[in-house]
Amino acid sequence: MSDRKPVGMPFESWIDRQIREAEERGEFDDLPGKGKPLPNLDRYLDDMWWIKQKVESEGLSMPLPPTLALRKDAERALAEARGARSETEARRIVTEINERIREAIRTGLSGPPLNLMPFDADEIVAEWRRAHRKR
């Protein structure tokens, strides 16, 4: 559609002609999704719908602010520590995440407030012992 609209021709007529001619040339044949319903037609669209759709279609993930990423890592570490194979492994996992939490508190991270304190390694190991004694 590199043609320019002829002078004096209404835009609607010019556009209609361009579409008709493209259809006659078969340029709309075999388009992906032809004859299928539009996806997510009934989904509520917020202001960022197109960004979310692009991220989803590209298989990407939205990066979390550093404070939220650390909170997520801390939850994961706590679950790993509780499911560790030994007390030593559980203590190591808690020690590593505590170092990251202390560093974040000391230096500050961007994002929402961290609202996270280092875990009590002795308490986590005691929970681990109680859980593994029952097995």
SULDA-V931961 format. One record per residue. N is the residue number from 1. RES is the residue in three letters. SS is DSSP state (@ for helix, = for strand, . for the rest). OMEGA is omega in whole degrees, -180 to 180 (NA if undefined). D_CENTER is the distance of its C-alpha to the mean C-alpha in Angstrom with 2 decimals. Layout:
N;RES;SS;OMEGA;D_CENTER
N;RES;SS;OMEGA;D_CENTER
//
This chain:
1;MET;.;179;36.98
2;SER;.;179;38.54
3;ASP;.;175;41.60
4;ARG;.;179;42.40
5;LYS;.;177;43.41
6;PRO;.;179;47.20
7;VAL;.;177;48.93
8;GLY;.;179;50.08
9;MET;.;179;47.78
10;PRO;.;-179;45.41
11;PHE;@;-177;41.70
12;GLU;@;-180;41.22
13;SER;@;-179;43.98
14;TRP;@;179;42.74
15;ILE;@;178;39.18
16;ASP;@;-180;40.59
17;ARG;@;179;42.82
18;GLN;@;180;40.01
19;ILE;@;-179;38.00
20;ARG;@;-179;41.17
21;GLU;@;178;42.12
22;ALA;@;176;38.70
23;GLU;@;180;38.93
24;GLU;@;178;42.45
25;ARG;@;179;41.34
26;GLY;.;-177;38.74
27;GLU;.;179;35.72
28;PHE;.;178;33.77
29;ASP;.;175;34.75
30;ASP;.;174;32.29
31;LEU;.;179;29.14
32;PRO;.;178;26.01
33;GLY;.;-179;25.63
34;LYS;.;179;29.23
35;GLY;.;-179;30.66
36;LYS;.;178;27.45
37;PRO;.;178;25.97
38;LEU;.;-180;23.15
39;PRO;.;175;19.80
40;ASN;.;-178;18.26
41;LEU;.;-178;21.45
42;ASP;.;-178;21.70
43;ARG;.;176;18.16
44;TYR;.;-180;18.19
45;LEU;.;176;16.91
46;ASP;.;-177;16.00
47;ASP;.;-176;16.50
48;MET;.;-174;13.07
49;TRP;@;-175;13.17
50;TRP;@;176;13.81
51;ILE;@;180;10.94
52;LYS;@;179;8.47
53;GLN;@;179;10.95
54;LYS;@;179;11.17
55;VAL;@;180;7.62
56;GLU;@;-177;8.10
57;SER;@;179;11.64
58;GLU;.;-180;11.16
59;GLY;.;-179;9.07
60;LEU;.;173;6.68
61;SER;.;-180;3.28
62;MET;.;179;3.51
63;PRO;.;178;6.33
64;LEU;.;171;7.84
65;PRO;.;-176;11.49
66;PRO;@;-180;13.86
67;THR;@;180;15.40
68;LEU;@;177;12.44
69;ALA;@;179;11.50
70;LEU;@;177;15.23
71;ARG;@;180;15.42
72;LYS;@;178;12.91
73;ASP;@;180;14.98
74;ALA;@;177;18.09
75;GLU;@;-180;17.38
76;ARG;@;-180;16.80
77;ALA;@;179;19.95
78;LEU;@;178;21.94
79;ALA;@;178;21.27
80;GLU;@;180;22.23
81;ALA;@;180;25.30
82;ARG;@;179;26.42
83;GLY;.;-178;26.18
84;ALA;.;-180;27.78
85;ARG;.;-179;30.87
86;SER;.;176;33.08
87;GLU;@;-179;33.68
88;THR;@;179;33.51
89;GLU;@;179;30.04
90;ALA;@;180;28.83
91;ARG;@;179;30.47
92;ARG;@;-180;29.01
93;ILE;@;-180;25.39
94;VAL;@;179;26.10
95;THR;@;-179;27.98
96;GLU;@;-179;25.21
97;ILE;@;177;22.55
98;ASN;@;177;25.35
99;GLU;@;179;26.08
100;ARG;@;180;22.56
101;ILE;@;180;22.77
102;ARG;@;178;26.26
103;GLU;@;179;25.32
104;ALA;@;179;22.57
105;ILE;@;-177;25.16
106;ARG;@;-175;27.79
107;THR;@;-177;25.99
108;GLY;.;178;23.41
109;LEU;.;177;19.75
110;SER;.;180;18.09
111;GLY;.;179;16.00
112;PRO;.;179;17.13
113;PRO;.;-177;20.03
114;LEU;.;180;19.53
115;ASN;.;-177;21.85
116;LEU;.;177;22.13
117;MET;.;178;25.41
118;PRO;.;179;26.30
119;PHE;.;175;26.93
120;ASP;.;-176;30.54
121;ALA;@;180;30.84
122;ASP;@;179;34.20
123;GLU;@;180;32.88
124;ILE;@;179;29.99
125;VAL;@;177;32.59
126;ALA;@;175;34.97
127;GLU;@;180;32.40
128;TRP;@;179;31.91
129;ARG;@;-179;35.73
130;ARG;@;-179;36.17
131;ALA;@;-177;33.59
132;HIS;@;174;35.16
133;ARG;@;-178;38.73
134;LYS;.;-177;38.23
135;ARG;.;NA;37.36
//
